[in-house]
Amino acid sequence: MKDEIDENTRKEIEAQVFRKLVDHLRAYPEVQNLDMMNLAYFCRNCLSKWYAGAAAEAGVKLDYEQAREIVYGMPYAEYKQRHQREATPEQLEKYAVAEKKATP
């Protein structure tokens, strides 16, 4: 099936999926990045890094903070103040393991 989709259509589909993922994450700010990292080994910050990296590969100047604003829908400092909770010791312990898995 994958071979039947032309390259441009595949990219359009992937872009739409990415936008839906970002919209979904924006709709549920109560889902903490730390919990996402601990369960899935990626979070909003990872998406921001990937976004900035893809922009650089495409020759687009976009720094990490700009990419974060795209993913978060607002400046990160504002998002953090509004939605980020203090991490528990247990979360931080799990995060130390998850971070190693997320960055091979």
C-alpha positions in Angstrom: 0.0 0.0 0.0 2.8 2.4 0.9 4.3 2.0 -2.6 1.0 3.2 -4.1 1.2 6.6 -2.5 3.2 9.2 -4.5 5.9 11.2 -2.6 4.0 14.5 -2.5 0.8 12.9 -1.3 2.8 11.0 1.4 4.4 14.2 2.6 1.0 15.9 2.7 -0.5 13.1 4.7 2.5 13.1 7.1 2.2 16.9 7.5 -1.5 16.6 8.3 -0.8 13.8 10.9 1.9 16.0 12.5 -0.5 19.0 12.7 -3.2 16.7 14.3 -0.6 15.5 16.8 0.4 19.0 17.7 -3.2 20.1 18.0 -3.9 17.1 20.2 -1.0 17.9 22.5 -2.1 21.6 22.7 -5.6 20.4 23.6 -4.4 18.4 26.6 -1.8 20.5 28.4 -2.5 18.5 31.6 -0.5 15.7 30.0 2.9 16.5 31.3 6.0 16.3 29.1 7.7 14.3 31.9 5.0 11.7 31.8 5.2 11.5 28.0 8.9 11.0 28.2 8.5 8.3 30.9 6.0 6.4 28.8 6.8 7.1 25.2 10.4 8.4 25.3 9.5 11.6 23.5 7.6 14.8 24.4 6.7 18.3 23.1 10.4 19.4 23.5 11.5 16.4 21.4 9.1 17.4 18.7 10.4 20.9 18.9 14.0 19.7 18.5 13.0 17.5 15.6 11.1 20.4 14.0 14.2 22.7 14.3 16.4 19.9 12.9 14.2 19.4 9.9 14.0 23.1 9.3 17.8 23.3 9.3 18.0 20.3 6.9 15.7 22.3 4.6 17.9 25.4 4.9 15.4 27.3 7.0 16.7 29.3 10.0 14.6 28.3 12.9 16.0 28.0 16.4 14.8 25.7 19.2 12.8 28.4 21.0 11.0 29.3 17.8 10.3 25.6 17.1 9.0 25.3 20.7 6.6 28.1 20.1 5.3 26.4 17.0 4.7 23.1 18.9 3.4 24.6 22.1 1.3 27.3 20.4 2.8 29.9 22.7 6.2 30.9 24.1 7.6 28.0 26.2 7.9 30.2 29.4 4.2 31.0 29.2 3.3 27.4 28.7 5.5 26.3 31.5 3.9 28.8 33.9 0.4 27.9 32.9 0.6 24.1 32.6 3.8 22.5 34.0 3.6 21.0 37.4 6.5 20.3 39.8 8.0 16.9 39.1 7.9 14.2 41.8 11.1 12.3 42.8 9.6 9.2 41.2 9.0 11.0 37.9 12.5 12.3 37.9 13.9 8.8 38.5 11.9 7.4 35.6 12.9 10.3 33.5 16.6 9.6 34.0 16.0 6.1 32.5 13.7 7.3 29.7 16.1 10.1 28.6 18.8 7.5 28.0 16.5 5.5 25.8 15.3 8.6 24.0 18.9 9.7 23.0 20.7 6.7 21.6 
